Amino acid sequence: MSGAESSVLTLRRNNYRNRILAIIRSNDNVSRHDIKQITKYSMTTTLNTVSEMLSKGYIVESGTGESSGGRKPIYLKINPSGAHFLGVDFNSKFVYSAIINLNGDIVYKDSISIPNELNNTASIILLIRNAISNMISHVLDGGPIFGIGLGVPGYIDKRSGAVGDYAFIRDFSNVRLEELIKNEFPYDIFIENNINAMALAYKWIEYDGACDNFALISIRSGLRMAAIVKNNLVKGAAGAAGEIDHIQIPGAGRPCSCGKKGCLVTEISNTAILSKVVEGILSKRFKAVSDIIGGDLSALGMSAITKAYLSGDPEVRELARETAGYLGHVLSIIIAIHNPQKLVIRTDFQSDGGDFLNILCDLIKQSGNPHHLENLEIEYAKFGEHIGAIGAACLVMQNTIYCNETIRRKTAVIAV
């Protein structure tokens, strides 16, 4: 048999495995006969694939059903510890890590704070290696590792795999991160922009087939959108789809690192909000925030601003409304172009019980086309700060074992 023929057969067997695994994962009681009926595979293919997965520990037999005249059906289920997928996400402040198992359960989460003096490429790579080593130690006695996913800020060069152009980490340019990690750890490495990775967490764990057309917008040090269309991540010709941070906003005029003024990132990112509050405190405004941090500007963070927001401070509330206005303007454009079923928003104002989201929804209603808003649902991002690491682990799962086979789950939303 030629190498090409062997590769085709291996791909075909993997496709059989992936589809059957997804069917078993999405059904409580499924037998070999059920699998044959659903897939239309031959019984030989079904039996051989199931036998191989049992021998590798991906699935286990889990009891018998009632006989309909012949042998009692033997049910199959996923063995959660049959595979583990590791994910890492980082920005200028934290390195996050997470592990998901073959069933899509989150079995491990951790974070490493990045002190200001370690905000440089070499130090952060070392912290990433430490995070990966900790995850490997956690898994070693609990089943095989299928790979490591890396959610990275900034751009990824499609040709070289180098990452960079992230202004919030010193000297973070043309970093061959995938190569550096692969040289140290004996696992397959998968790399993706960290906001795209967040969308994969939603695709695989939160929605998992229940919604195949949505957009996720993350607001942290910078901001970016990830779009899923027909259950596939939209990446664009240069891999830069979703870079909404430099859309220019009417009425905005703050200078941007790109050399222009009025970019969205200069108005609604955490960095921009912190800068506005510092300017306000120096002008004797934002007294509630100043009281929370004891007048120490070096202690200012989004948590203090959110705390003042939740207390009902009018100045911070007005800042939030202004932020929602800028974001709502851009989201109205996105909705008109993309027409998603759902919008997922990750922002540090999201712990407010829905008020910021309600403001945002009202603004979108005022400027959006009613036809585009019909059945649209907007929700806050779940999974907390580890959403990018969880998504990076999902990236591994997507590329190694489940492909695009998904199941259906429900999620709570706030309707526009």
Secondary structure, DSSP 8 states (H G I E B T S, - for coil): --HHHHHHHHHHHHHHHHHHHHHHHT-SSB-HHHHHHHH---HHHHHHHHHHHHHHTSEEEEEE---SSSS--EEEEE-GGG-EEEEEEE-SSEEEEEEEETTS-EEEEEEEE--GGG-BHHHHHHHHHHHHHHHHHHHTTSS-EEEEEEEESSEE-TTT--EE--TTSBT-SSB-HHHHHHTTSSS-EEEEEHHHHHHHHIIIIIITTS-SEEEEEEESSSEEEEEEETTEE---TTS-TT--TT-B-TT---B-TTS-B-BTHHHHSHHHHHHHHHHHHHTT--HHHHHHTTT-GGG--HHHHHHHHHTT-HHHHHHHHHHHHHHHHHHHHHHHHH--SEEEEE-TTTTSTTHHHHHHHHHHHHHS-HHHHTT-EEEE--SGGGHHHHHHHHHHHIIIIITT---------EE-
